[in-house]
């Protein structure tokens, strides 16, 4: 008894008891709480996939096949990922109204909840880009200058230097990027819709995608104010100067011809 009493009075006894209590508490939490949460998340994901499968069967299966395998009317969706569905359906490009060179943007047919369910189902068909979170596409704090350089290097040849869009071959076009949701911009870079190439994280890391989104947000917010007059598609001072020179010179030539004609007529009379 004296030995036991001495051990209890040991300076480290309280620390040992505290560590033991923390270990027991942590073990109990790890054994019960995460399992319940994981089961709940799995059940919610399974429900979303099931509901998404029903929506897919009604609105998408006629073109993309009952299992997303594709058909003569639509490509395979196996491996495109949830982000591709969120972009295509969220921007109204899908379901397609009629066949054409390119699917135009239009008001979305489905609610965001339904889009999430369809994205969950298509994402379950094969590994692909997931729907990005706000921390991935939020332009706040990003490097705008670097984004401009990246955009001019990788995107301007199709979308114009300020995202005005432009014509491509065979009736296709690069759409205008003004007022596009930052999430959809990120998803477009991640999935490469239609004629656009894919820019995975190995080519454009997440931070560089955010920089590009920040650049577009900046140039789009300044389009309402053009100190140089007409923006002429945002091509810059070279194009605007050429425009002024061509029409100004043409006007001067017209005036010169008019003066010469009046002078010749006056001499004859």
Order of alpha helices (4+ residues) and beta strands (2+ residues): alpha-alpha-alpha-alpha-alpha-alpha-alpha-alpha-beta-beta-alpha-alpha-alpha
